[in-house]
């Protein structure tokens, strides 16, 4: 990249030596610099073309993008192969770093070769005597310097008069001598025009003097031959080596940019992996807790059903016992019969209470299942939205930012290192001032005399109304300084898009992490500035922000979870009633068993009735023991289920209570961050409008100029 190549040049001591040597060359440096810039521009354009053609490339290939996109379903986000992505990114980074080491060695070798070539190609500056010899060779066509001066280099009717074509023969003679002289050992130096005019013009007037034009033609020819011969001693030239070095530096910059971009992508993937896996673990943890509670509640319900079956069996046994005693129609069993009926009534009430408790358990189980499903879906949605946001950010980064990085504009670019603070002190500014001064001198001298000679026929004086040189120089410098500010502002504006939180002035990475902990999907803040006008963002993704509708709705899921609290309270009340009724039923059963035993021991009870009653008492005792054990098992399992239920419920309540309390702390009015974001967007639009207005003014001026030219024609 441009930045990379510039920094390589700036920080290499060997390169500074080379540049010092190059500065001794004449304008050969300009074509080399131009060639390197053209090569860089071509490479950039090629890169843009390939980018426009190609697939979404991350870390040098589309494979990582394919892994990320192989399954874009909500469930598929959980199954992204992070280890494979990291491995491919690491492989690309290590490959590019190895390439950079090779290129670094190549550049160092080229630096040595360029220094040697420049030393070999270094031409000596021409001396005044050498320039006079070349001028004398050209003037020979006029005979000698004196004849050339007196005839004004063949201007009619000056004496001595020379044949027509002598002027051109003189130029050809000079070209032949200069061609033989400029073969690579010497370069044109010194004030050629001053020397030539002192020889050929002398004290003669300059107005209409052919020697003035001939001296200019001599100098142009000498300069052209000098520029073409420097560095032409054979072998690989310094120019070729410099081009090769520029290509190597370009490749080094591209590799460095690729490594930097891949490392950023790898960091983004790692962050996304932590977020997705964290959400997945959270979902799984809460799901398993709810699942365990659900299973235990189911076990408790099954035990409750067994208890109900046992009690219904015991009710049948009691009914049989009452029937036996009614058949006996004996006064001694009347008391036992009444007690047994009372116990049977209590058992019936207990069965009804067991059924009500089962209904409560079933309701609790259903609410738990609903809460579990809603919680799972919400976390899956967050994972999916996080993945989409990261992919949207990667898309913008690769298609809009990476090409910009490849031409040298990157996050760490310090513009002041590239723009000179004092333009007036630059050599180019001095050259510009001299050029303006020379134009002013020419207009006030030679041009004025020539224009005055024809002013009766045409007024050409406006061609030299250039103004005061001092004012011109000041205005030119000011215009350049203003344009530098505009260029820097434009580049800074481009660089601002590399800030993932562009326009959110008070947003920091720490603040973003806090928002994400409170429910915002990861990556949402990175795409606000880019996609703020997209319907998908405005109508959907934006609602996932802390001020959006979705987190508020999710927070209201707390009210659903609070229903679980009501289930617990209702179940606890029913359990209290069940235990009280169970105690009464056990007392009634014990009293009934006591009375039945007394009736059994009565001698007035028929033998057959005794046998039947004895069997019923035995069965009632067995079922009573089974019921007691079943109740103990049920209470134990229900206690375990309630404990897990409470834990699962607390996890859910904590998650949504945190979200609710966070949302409650946000101000009701529009947040300062969003206002600043909107203000920043307005400023950007204003800057764009200002640039468009300037462009329109320039176009208007160009159109006016064309219209004026047509009118004059």
C-alpha positions in Angstrom: 0.0 0.0 0.0 1.0 3.6 -0.4 1.4 4.0 3.4 3.5 0.8 3.6 5.7 1.9 0.7 6.1 5.4 2.1 7.0 4.1 5.6 9.4 1.6 4.1 11.1 4.5 2.3 11.0 6.8 5.3 12.4 4.3 7.8 15.2 2.7 5.7 18.6 4.4 6.2 19.8 2.7 3.1 16.9 4.1 1.1 17.7 7.6 2.4 21.2 7.2 0.9 19.7 6.1 -2.4 17.3 9.1 -2.4 20.3 11.4 -1.8 22.0 9.9 -4.8 18.9 10.2 -6.8 18.6 13.8 -6.0 21.8 14.4 -8.0 20.0 13.2 -11.1 18.0 15.6 -13.2 14.4 15.1 -14.3 14.9 11.3 -14.8 13.6 11.1 -11.2 10.2 12.5 -12.3 9.4 9.7 -14.8 10.5 7.1 -12.2 8.1 8.5 -9.6 5.4 8.8 -12.1 5.9 5.2 -13.2 5.7 4.0 -9.6 2.5 6.0 -9.0 1.0 4.6 -12.2 2.0 1.1 -11.3 0.4 1.6 -7.8 -2.7 3.1 -9.4 -3.0 0.2 -11.8 -2.6 -2.3 -9.0 -5.2 -0.6 -7.0 -7.6 -0.5 -10.0 -6.9 -4.2 -10.6 -7.7 -5.0 -7.0 -10.9 -3.0 -7.2 -11.9 -4.9 -10.4 -11.1 -8.3 -8.8 -13.1 -7.2 -5.7 -16.0 -6.2 -7.8 -15.9 -9.6 -9.6 -15.2 -11.9 -6.8 -16.8 -13.7 -3.9 -16.8 -12.5 -0.4 -13.2 -13.0 0.7 -12.0 -13.1 4.3 -8.3 -13.8 5.1 -7.5 -14.3 1.4 -10.2 -16.7 0.4 -14.0 -17.3 0.4 -13.6 -20.4 2.6 -14.2 -18.6 6.0 -17.2 -16.8 4.6 -18.5 -20.2 3.3 -18.1 -21.7 6.8 -20.0 -18.8 8.4 -22.8 -19.1 5.8 -23.0 -22.9 5.3 -26.1 -23.0 7.6 -27.8 -19.6 8.1 -30.6 -21.0 10.1 -31.1 -19.9 13.7 -30.1 -23.4 14.9 -27.1 -23.4 12.5 -25.5 -20.5 14.2 -24.8 -22.8 17.2 -22.9 -25.2 15.0 -20.4 -22.8 13.4 -17.0 -24.5 13.2 -15.0 -21.9 15.0 -11.8 -24.0 15.3 -11.7 -24.4 11.5 -12.2 -20.6 11.0 -9.4 -19.8 13.4 -7.1 -22.4 11.8 -7.6 -20.9 8.3 -7.1 -17.4 9.6 -3.9 -18.4 11.4 -2.7 -20.2 8.3 -3.3 -17.1 6.1 -1.5 -14.9 8.7 1.5 -17.1 8.9 1.7 -17.5 5.1 1.6 -13.7 4.6 4.2 -13.1 7.3 6.5 -15.6 5.6 5.9 -13.7 2.3 6.8 -10.5 4.0 10.1 -11.8 5.3 11.0 -12.9 1.7 10.0 -9.5 0.4 11.9 -7.7 3.1 15.0 -9.6 2.1 14.3 -8.8 -1.6 13.9 -5.1 -0.9 17.1 -5.0 1.1 18.9 -6.6 -1.8 17.4 -4.2 -4.3 18.4 -1.3 -2.1 22.1 -2.4 -2.5 21.6 -2.9 -6.3 20.0 0.5 -6.8 22.7 2.2 -4.9 25.4 0.5 -7.0 23.5 1.3 -10.2 23.0 4.9 -9.3 26.7 5.2 -8.5 27.6 3.7 -11.9 25.1 5.8 -13.8 26.0 9.0 -12.0 26.7 11.7 -14.6 29.0 14.7 -14.2 27.5 18.2 -14.5 28.5 20.1 -17.6 31.0 23.0 -17.3 30.8 26.4 -18.8 33.6 25.6 -21.2 31.9 22.4 -22.4 28.7 24.4 -23.1 30.6 27.1 -25.0 32.2 24.3 -27.2 28.7 22.9 -28.0 27.5 26.4 -28.9 30.5 27.1 -31.1 29.9 23.8 -32.9 26.4 25.0 -33.8 27.4 28.6 -34.7 30.0 27.2 -37.2 27.2 27.3 -39.8 27.3 31.2 -39.6 31.1 31.1 -39.8 31.9 32.2 -36.3 30.4 33.8 -33.2 31.0 37.4 -34.4 29.2 36.8 -37.7 26.3 35.1 -35.9 26.0 38.0 -33.4 26.2 40.7 -36.0 23.7 39.0 -38.3 21.4 38.2 -35.4 21.7 34.6 -36.4 20.6 35.2 -40.0 17.8 37.8 -39.5 17.2 39.7 -42.7 18.4 42.3 -43.6 21.2 42.1 -41.0 24.8 41.9 -42.3 26.6 39.7 -43.1 23.7 38.2 -44.9 23.7 34.4 -44.8 22.0 31.9 -47.2 18.4 30.9 -46.5 18.4 27.8 -44.2 21.6 28.7 -42.3 19.6 29.1 -39.1 18.3 25.5 -39.4 21.8 24.2 -40.4 23.1 25.7 -37.2 20.5 23.9 -35.1 21.3 20.6 -36.8 25.0 21.1 -36.3 24.4 21.8 -32.6 22.2 18.7 -32.3 25.0 16.5 -33.9 27.6 17.8 -31.5 25.3 17.4 -28.5 24.3 13.9 -29.5 28.0 12.9 -29.6 28.6 14.6 -26.2 25.6 13.4 -24.1 26.3 9.7 -23.9 25.8 9.2 -20.2 28.9 10.6 -18.7 27.6 14.2 -18.4 24.3 15.8 -17.6 23.2 19.3 -18.6 23.9 21.8 -15.8 24.6 25.5 -15.5 22.7 28.5 -16.9 22.8 27.5 -20.6 20.6 30.4 -21.8 22.7 33.0 -20.1 25.9 31.7 -21.6 24.4 31.3 -25.0 22.9 34.8 -25.0 26.1 36.4 -23.8 27.9 34.8 -26.8 25.3 35.3 -29.6 23.1 38.3 -28.5 25.8 40.3 -26.8 24.9 44.0 -27.0 22.5 43.5 -29.8 18.8 44.2 -29.1 16.7 41.2 -28.2 13.5 42.3 -30.0 13.2 40.2 -33.1 16.7 38.8 -32.6 16.8 35.2 -34.0 19.7 34.4 -31.7 17.3 34.5 -28.7 15.1 31.8 -30.3 18.2 29.8 -31.4 19.6 29.7 -27.9 16.3 28.4 -26.6 16.3 25.7 -29.3 19.9 24.8 -28.4 19.0 24.4 -24.7 15.8 22.3 -25.4 17.9 19.9 -27.6 20.6 19.7 -25.0 18.2 19.1 -22.2 16.3 16.4 -24.1 19.6 14.5 -25.1 20.9 14.9 -21.5 17.8 13.4 -20.0 17.7 10.5 -22.4 21.4 9.5 -21.9 21.7 9.6 -18.1 21.5 6.0 -16.8 22.1 4.3 -20.1 25.4 2.6 -19.4 24.1 -0.9 -20.0 22.8 -3.8 -17.8 19.8 -3.4 -15.5 19.3 0.3 -15.0 18.5 2.0 -11.8 15.1 2.9 -13.2 14.3 -0.8 -13.7 15.5 -1.7 -10.2 13.5 1.2 -8.7 10.4 -0.1 -10.5 11.1 -3.6 -9.2 11.6 -2.3 -5.7 8.3 -0.3 -5.9 6.6 -3.6 -6.9 8.1 -5.4 -4.0 7.2 -2.6 -1.6 3.7 -2.7 -3.1 3.5 -6.5 -2.4 4.9 -5.9 1.1 2.2 -3.3 1.8 -0.5 -5.6 0.4 0.7 -8.5 2.5 0.9 -6.3 5.6 -2.6 -5.0 4.9 -3.9 -8.5 4.4 -2.4 -9.6 7.7 -3.9 -6.6 9.5 -7.3 -7.2 8.1 -7.2 -10.9 8.8 -6.1 -10.3 12.4 -9.0 -7.9 12.8 -11.4 -10.5 11.3 -9.9 -13.2 13.6 -10.5 -11.0 16.6 -14.1 -10.4 15.5 -14.6 -14.1 15.0 -13.2 -14.8 18.5 -15.5 -12.2 20.0 -18.5 -13.6 18.2 -17.5 -17.2 19.2 -17.4 -16.1 22.9 -20.8 -14.5 22.6 -22.5 -17.3 20.7 -21.0 -20.0 22.9 -21.8 -17.9 26.0 -25.4 -17.6 24.9 -25.5 -21.3 24.0 -24.1 -22.3 27.5 -26.6 -19.9 29.1 -29.5 -21.4 27.2 -28.3 -25.0 27.9 -27.8 -24.3 31.6 -31.2 -22.8 32.0 -32.8 -25.4 29.8 -31.2 -28.3 31.8 -32.3 -26.7 35.1 -35.9 -26.4 33.8 -35.8 -29.8 32.3 -34.7 -31.4 35.6 -37.4 -29.6 37.4 -39.9 -30.7 34.8 -38.9 -34.3 35.1 -39.1 -34.2 38.9 -42.5 -32.6 38.7 -43.6 -35.4 36.4 -42.3 -38.0 38.9 -44.2 -36.3 41.7 -47.4 -36.3 39.6 -46.9 -40.1 38.9 -46.4 -40.7 42.6 -49.5 -38.7 43.3 -51.5 -40.8 40.8 -50.2 -44.0 42.5 -51.3 -42.5 45.9 -54.7 -41.8 44.4 -55.0 -45.4 43.1 -54.1 -46.8 46.5 -56.6 -44.6 48.3 -59.4 -45.5 45.9 -58.5 -49.2 46.7 -58.7 -48.5 50.4 -62.1 -46.7 49.8 -63.3 -49.9 48.3 -62.0 -52.0 51.2 -63.8 -49.6 53.6 -67.0 -49.9 51.6 -66.7 -53.7 51.8 -66.2 -53.4 55.6 -69.3 -51.3 56.0 -71.3 -53.7 53.9 -70.2 -56.7 56.1 -71.1 -54.8 59.3 -74.5 -53.8 57.8 -75.2 -57.5 57.0 -74.3 -58.5 60.5 -76.9 -56.1 61.9 -75.4 -56.4 65.3 -75.5 -53.6 67.9 -71.9 -54.3 68.9 -70.6 -53.3 65.4 -72.8 -50.2 65.0 -70.1 -48.0 66.6 -67.4 -49.5 64.3 -69.6 -48.9 61.3 -70.1 -45.2 62.1 -66.4 -44.7 62.7 -65.6 -46.5 59.4 -68.0 -44.3 57.5 -66.4 -41.2 59.0 -62.9 -42.5 58.0 -64.3 -43.3 54.5 -65.6 -39.7 54.2 -62.1 -38.3 55.2 -60.5 -40.6 52.6 -62.9 -39.3 49.9 -62.0 -35.7 50.8 -58.3 -36.7 50.7 -58.7 -38.2 47.2 -60.4 -34.9 46.0 -57.6 -32.9 47.5 -55.0 -35.1 45.8 -56.8 -34.5 42.5 -56.7 -30.7 43.0 -53.0 -31.0 43.9 -52.4 -32.9 40.7 -54.1 -30.1 38.7 -51.8 -27.5 40.3 -48.7 -29.7 39.5 -49.9 -30.0 35.9 -50.4 -26.2 35.6 -46.9 -25.6 37.1 -45.4 -28.1 34.7 -47.1 -26.4 31.7 -46.0 -22.9 32.7 -42.5 -24.2 33.3 -42.5 -25.7 29.8 -43.8 -22.5 28.2 -41.2 -20.4 30.0 -38.5 -22.8 29.0 -39.4 -22.6 25.3 -39.7 -18.8 25.3 -36.4 -18.4 27.0 -34.7 -20.8 24.5 -36.2 -19.1 21.5 -35.1 -15.6 22.7 -31.5 -16.7 23.2 -31.5 -18.4 19.8 -32.8 -15.2 18.2 -30.0 -13.2 19.9 -27.4 -15.6 18.5 -28.9 -15.3 15.0 -29.1 -11.5 15.1 -25.5 -11.3 16.4 -24.4 -13.5 13.6 -26.3 -11.4 11.0 -24.9 -8.1 12.4 -21.3 -9.5 12.3 -21.8 -10.6 8.7 -23.2 -7.2 7.7 -20.2 -5.6 9.3 -17.8 -8.0 7.5 -19.5 -7.3 4.2 -19.0 -3.5 4.6 -15.5 -3.9 5.8 -14.4 -6.1 2.9 -16.2 -4.3 0.1 -15.9 -0.7 1.3 -13.0 -0.5 3.7 -10.5 -3.0 2.5 -10.0 -1.4 -0.9 -9.4 1.9 0.9 -6.8 0.2 3.1 -5.1 -1.2 0.1 -4.5 2.3 -1.3 -2.9 3.4 1.9 -5.7 4.9 3.9 -6.0 2.9 7.1 -7.0 3.2 10.8 -3.5 4.2 12.0 -2.8 6.8 9.2 -1.4 10.1 10.6 -2.0 12.6 7.8 0.4 15.2 9.2 3.2 12.9 8.3 2.3 13.3 4.6 1.4 17.0 4.4 4.1 19.7 4.8 3.3 22.2 7.4 5.1 25.2 5.7 4.3 25.1 2.0 6.3 28.3 1.4 9.5 26.6 2.5 9.2 23.8 -0.2 11.4 23.8 -3.2 8.4 23.5 -5.5 7.0 26.7 -4.0 10.3 28.4 -4.7 10.2 27.2 -8.3 6.6 28.4 -8.6 7.6 31.9 -7.3 10.5 32.1 -9.8 8.2 31.1 -12.6 5.8 33.8 -11.7 8.7 36.3 -11.5 10.1 35.2 -14.8 6.6 35.6 -16.5 6.3 39.1 -15.0 9.8 40.0 -16.2 9.1 38.6 -19.7 5.8 40.5 -19.9 7.3 43.8 -18.8 10.2 43.4 -21.1 10.3 41.5 -24.3 6.5 40.8 -24.6 5.7 44.5 -24.0 8.0 45.6 -26.7 6.5 43.1 -29.2 2.9 43.9 -28.2 3.6 47.7 -28.5 4.9 47.1 -32.0 1.5 45.8 -33.2 -0.9 47.7 -30.8 -2.2 49.8 -33.7 -3.5 46.5 -35.3 -4.5 44.5 -32.2 -4.3 45.1 -28.5 -2.4 42.1 -27.0 -1.6 43.8 -23.7 -4.3 41.9 -21.7 -2.3 38.7 -22.3 0.2 40.1 -19.8 -2.1 41.6 -17.2 -1.1 38.9 -14.7 -1.2 41.1 -11.6 1.4 41.6 -8.9 3.8 38.6 -8.5 3.7 38.9 -4.7 -0.1 38.8 -4.6 -0.1 35.9 -7.1 2.3 33.9 -5.0 0.2 34.6 -1.8 -3.0 33.6 -3.5 -1.5 30.4 -5.0 -0.2 29.3 -1.6 -3.5 30.1 0.0 -5.4 28.1 -2.6 -3.1 25.1 -2.1 -3.4 25.4 1.7 -7.2 25.5 1.5 -7.3 22.5 -0.9 -5.0 20.6 1.5 -7.5 21.2 4.3 -10.3 19.9 2.0 -8.3 16.9 1.0 -7.4 16.1 4.6 -11.0 16.5 5.7 -12.1 14.2 2.9 -9.5 11.6 3.8 -10.5 12.0 7.5 -14.1 11.6 6.5 -13.2 8.3 4.7 -11.2 7.2 7.7 -14.1 7.9 10.0 -16.0 5.0 8.4 -13.3 2.7 9.8 -14.6 3.5 13.3 -17.2 0.8 13.9 -19.1 3.1 16.2 -19.1 6.1 13.7 -21.5 8.8 14.8 -22.0 7.4 18.3 -19.6 9.8 20.0 -20.2 8.7 23.6 -20.1 5.0 22.8 -17.0 3.2 23.9 -16.1 -0.5 23.6 -16.8 -0.8 27.4 -20.2 0.8 27.0 -21.0 -1.6 24.1 -20.0 -4.6 26.2 -22.4 -3.3 29.0 -25.2 -3.1 26.5 -24.5 -6.6 25.3 -24.5 -7.9 28.8 -28.0 -6.3 29.2 -29.4 -7.9 26.1 -28.2 -6.2 23.0 -27.1 -8.6 20.3 -23.4 -8.5 19.6 -22.3 -6.4 16.6 -25.4 -4.3 16.5 -23.5 -1.1 17.3 -21.0 -1.7 14.5 -23.6 -1.4 11.8 -25.7 1.5 13.0 -23.7 4.1 11.0 -23.6 2.1 7.8 -27.1 0.7 7.5 -29.1 3.4 9.3 -31.1 4.0 6.1 -31.7 0.4 5.3 -35.3 -0.8 5.9 -34.1 -4.0 7.5 -32.1 -2.0 10.1 -34.7 0.7 10.7 -37.7 -1.6 11.0 -36.1 -4.6 12.7 -32.5 -4.6 13.9 -32.8 -1.2 15.5 -35.5 -2.5 17.8 -32.9 -4.8 19.4 -31.0 -1.8 20.8 -31.4 -0.8 24.5 -33.9 1.8 23.5 -35.7 -0.5 21.2 -39.0 -2.3 21.5 -37.7 -5.9 21.6 -35.7 -5.7 24.8 -38.6 -4.1 26.5 -40.9 -6.9 25.4 -38.3 -9.5 26.5 -38.2 -7.8 29.9 -41.9 -8.2 30.1 -41.4 -11.9 30.0 -40.7 -11.4 33.6 -44.5 -11.2 34.2 -44.8 -14.7 32.6 -42.1 -16.0 34.9 -43.9 -14.4 37.9 -46.8 -16.6 37.1 -44.5 -19.4 38.2 -44.4 -17.7 41.6 -48.2 -17.9 41.7 -48.0 -21.6 40.8 -45.6 -22.2 43.7 -47.8 -20.3 46.2 -50.9 -22.2 45.0 -49.2 -25.5 45.2 -47.8 -24.8 48.7 -51.2 -23.9 50.0 -52.7 -27.1 48.5 -49.9 -29.1 50.0 -50.6 -27.6 53.4 -54.3 -28.4 53.1 -53.4 -31.9 51.8 -51.1 -32.5 54.8 -53.7 -31.3 57.3 -56.4 -33.5 55.6 -54.0 -36.4 55.5 -53.4 -36.1 59.2 -57.2 -36.1 59.9 -57.6 -39.1 57.5 -54.9 -41.0 59.3 -56.5 -40.3 62.7 -59.9 -41.4 61.4 -58.4 -44.5 59.9 -56.7 -45.4 63.1 -60.0 -44.9 65.1 -61.9 -47.0 62.5 -59.2 -49.8 62.7 -59.5 -49.7 66.5 -63.3 -50.0 66.4 -63.1 -52.8 63.8 -60.7 -54.7 65.9 -63.1 -54.4 68.9 -66.0 -55.6 66.7 -63.8 -58.5 65.5 -63.2 -59.6 69.1 -66.9 -59.5 69.9 -68.3 -63.0 70.6 -71.7 -62.0 69.2 -70.4 -61.5 65.7 -71.1 -64.5 63.4 -68.1 -66.6 62.4 -68.5 -65.9 58.7 -68.7 -62.2 59.3 -65.6 -62.4 61.5 -63.6 -64.0 58.8 -64.7 -61.5 56.2 -64.1 -58.6 58.5 -60.7 -59.9 59.5 -59.7 -60.1 55.8 -60.8 -56.6 55.3 -58.9 -55.3 58.3 -55.7 -57.0 57.0 -56.1 -55.5 53.6 -56.8 -52.1 55.1 -53.7 -52.4 57.2 -51.5 -53.4 54.2 -52.9 -50.6 52.0 -52.6 -48.1 54.9 -48.9 -48.9 55.2 -48.5 -48.6 51.4 -50.4 -45.3 51.4 -48.1 -44.0 54.2 -45.0 -45.0 52.2 -46.4 -43.6 49.0 -47.1 -40.3 50.8 -43.5 -40.2 52.2 -42.1 -40.9 48.7 -44.3 -38.2 47.2 -43.3 -35.6 49.8 -39.6 -36.3 49.2 -39.8 -36.2 45.4 -42.0 -33.1 45.5 -39.5 -31.4 47.8 -36.7 -32.2 45.3 -38.9 -31.0 42.4 -39.8 -27.8 44.3 -36.1 -27.1 45.0 -35.1 -27.5 41.4 -38.1 -25.6 40.3 -37.2 -22.7 42.6 -33.6 -22.7 41.2 -34.7 -22.8 37.6 -37.2 -20.0 38.3 -34.6 -17.9 40.0 -32.2 -18.2 37.0 -35.0 -16.9 34.7 -36.2 -14.2 37.1 -32.6 -13.0 37.6 -32.0 -12.8 33.9 -35.1 -10.8 33.1 -35.1 -8.7 36.3 -31.6 -7.5 35.3 -32.9 -6.5 31.9 -35.9 -4.8 33.4 -34.0 -2.9 36.0 -31.4 -1.8 33.3 -34.2 -0.5 31.0 -35.8 1.3 33.9 -32.6 3.3 34.5 -32.6 4.6 30.9 -34.0 8.2 30.5 -37.4 8.6 28.9 -36.3 11.2 26.4 -34.2 10.3 23.4 -30.7 9.3 24.4 -27.8 11.8 24.0 -26.0 9.2 21.9 -28.7 9.0 19.4 -29.0 12.8 19.2 -25.2 13.0 18.6 -25.4 10.3 16.1 -28.1 12.2 14.1 -26.1 15.4 14.4 -23.0 13.6 13.1 -25.0 12.3 10.1 -26.3 15.9 9.4 -22.7 17.2 9.5 -21.6 14.5 7.0 -24.4 15.4 4.7 -23.5 19.1 5.0 -19.9 18.4 4.1 -21.1 16.4 1.0 -23.4 19.2 -0.1 -20.5 21.7 0.3 -18.3 19.5 -1.9 -21.1 19.2 -4.5 -21.6 22.9 -4.5 -17.9 23.5 -5.1 -17.9 21.0 -7.9 -21.0 22.7 -9.4 -19.3 26.1 -9.3 -16.2 24.7 -11.1 -18.4 23.1 -13.8 -20.3 26.4 -14.2 -17.0 28.3 -14.6 -15.9 25.8 -17.2 -19.2 26.2 -19.1 -18.9 30.0 -19.0 -15.4 29.8 -20.3 -16.5 27.6 -23.3 -19.3 30.0 -24.1 -17.0 33.0 -24.0 -14.6 31.2 -26.3 -17.4 30.5 -28.8 -18.6 34.1 -28.6 -15.1 35.4 -29.4 -14.8 32.9 -32.3 
